[in-house]
Amino acid sequence: MSHSLRDKLLGLGFTASAKPEPKPARVPDKQPGKRSGGAHARGKARHGDKPGAAQKAARNPEEIDLARAYAIRAQKEKNDRLAAERAQQEQARLRREAKAKLAELFKDNVLNDPTAELARHFEYGGKIKRIYVTADQLKALNAGELGVVQANGRYLLVSAQTLDRAEAIFPAAVALRVDPDAPTHAEPYADPQFQVPDDLNW
């Protein structure tokens, strides 16, 4: 005993929509004395070709102002988008030129030692990175006589003078510069209020 969906809907109170009556096919009048394309008919066709003319006249000034505002806004968004693309392309071009200059600068000034075994960790780009150095290089690096730059995904050990020149060309390339005169960060819990009393029972 299966009912179709239509029967169930009719049982719930939905009514079937009335089908529109088909219109009879139009038969053109073929009378010998009448011309179908008279001047009056052409005039009607000319007026019928432009249905928007009456609508344009019926538009009020608020609709015209709104349409103009939308057009101005769309043009402004397009101009802003094009300006942002141009600025992005200019930045990419400057970055490429700076990297080419850095590659030329680092060609003979890299001090990385392939036999180095001491890892010097540093923070760059929000992540902890490392470079392998010798004991003498580690002392010089911590004293600020050497620095680390990033080029083509590698970390290069360079002298302080080369580091200064690299920073002048492309500041983002400087990965590590140690300032020996910088004040050391105080331990946040060195304050006496955070010290554990001697008579504290656990």
N, C-alpha and C positions, 0 to 999 in steps of 0.2 A: 504494500500500500504506500506507494511513493507519490508525493505531490511535487509538482514543479515549483520553482521559486515564485513564479507568477501567480500560481494558485494560492500559495501561502500569503503573499502580499495582498492579494485581493481579499483573502479571509481576514486579514488584519485591518481592513478598512481602506486600503489604498484603492483608488479608482484608476481604471485604465484611461489613458489620455485619449481624447478624441482626435481621430486622424483628420487632417485637413482635406477638404474635397479637392480633387484634381481640377485644375482650370482647363477649360476647353482650349484646344489649339486655335490660334488666331489665323483666320483666313483672310488674306489681303483682298480688298475690294478691287475687282477688275472690271471697271466700267469704262467703255470706250471713250467717253467724252472727258474724263477727268485725268489730269496729270498728277502724278504722285509727288513730283518735286517742284511745287509752285514756290513763288516768292514768299508767301506766308509761311510755308513749311520750312524754308531755309532760314527765315528769321527766327523761328522757334528753335531750330537746331542751334543757331548761333547763341541764343540766350541760354539754351540748355547745356552748352559746352562748359560754361563757367558757373558751376553751382556754388563755388566758394566766394563769388563776388558779393552775394547777398550776406554771407556770413561775415566777411571782412567788414562790411559796413555796420553789421550788428555788434561787432566787438566793442567793448567799452575800453576806456583808457587804462583801467587797472590791468586788464588782461594783456594789453600791449606792453605795459611797463613790466609785468611779470615775465613775459616772454623775453623782453630785452634783458632783464636781470639774469635770467637763466643763460642766455647767450653770452653775456659778459662773464658770468661765473665760469662757464665751460671754457671760454677763451683764456681766462686767467689761470685755470687749472692746467690747461695745455701748456701755456707759457712757463708755469712753474715747473712742470714735469720736464720740459725741454731744457730749462736752465739747470735743473738738478742733474740731468744726464750729462750736459756739457761740463759741469763742475766735476762730476765723477770721472769723466774721461780725462780731464785736465790733471786731476790728482793721480790717476793711473799713469799718465805720461810722465809727470814729475817723479813719481816713485821709480819708474823704469830707468829714467835718466840718473837718478841718485844711486840706484843699485849698480848701474854700469860704472859710475865714478868710483863707488866703493870697491868694486871688483878690481879696478885698475890700481886703487890705493893699496889694497891688501896683497897684491901680486907678490911683492918682495918683502913685506913687513910682518908676516905671520910668524909667531914664535912657538907654535905648537910643536911639542916633542913627541914623536911616535913611541918612545920608550917610557914616557911618563906613566906613573902608576898611582899617584896620589889624586884622589877625587876631591875637587873643590866644588861644593854645592852653593847654589845661589838661586835667588828668586827672579824669574823673568816672565812677564806676561801672565802673572797670577799662578804660575806653576814652578815647582822646584826643578831646576836644571843642574847639570854638572859638567865640569870640564876636567880633564886629566892633566896634571902639572907635575913638575919635578919639585923637590924640596926647596931649591933656590927660587924657582918661579912662584911657589906658594908664598914664601916670605915677601917677595917683591909685589905680588898681587895684593896681599893683605896690607902692605905698606902704601899702596896706591901708586906704585911705580909702573905697574902693568894693569891692563884692563881686558875685558872680554866684549867682543862684538858678535852679533849674529849676522851671518851672510849665507844665503842659499841653504838654510836649514842646518848649518853647522855653526859651532861656537869657536871663535878664533881668539887666541891670546895675542895681544898686541901691546906695544909700548904706550905710555901715557900720551906722548905727542901724537902718535897715530890715532889714539882714541879721541883726542881733541879734534883732529881733522875730520874723523868719521862723524863725530857729533855735529860738526858744522855742516857737513853734507846732508846727513840723514839722521836726526836725533833718535829715531825709533830703533836704530841698529845697535845702540849701546846697550849691552845686556848687563854688564857689571862694571861699576866704577866705585872703588873703595876710597872713602875720604878719611884719612887717618886722624884728622883734626875734629871729626864729628863727635859730639858727646855720645857716650854709651847710653843705651836705653836702660833706665832703672828697672829693676825687678818690680813688677806690679805688686807683689806681696811682701816687699821689704819693709813696708810701713809697720811700725810697732803694733798697730791695732790688729794686724793679722798674725802676730806671733802666738805660738801655742804656749800657754802658761805652764810652768814647771809642775804645778800641783794638779794638773788636769788628770782626772781618772777616766779611763776608757771603759 
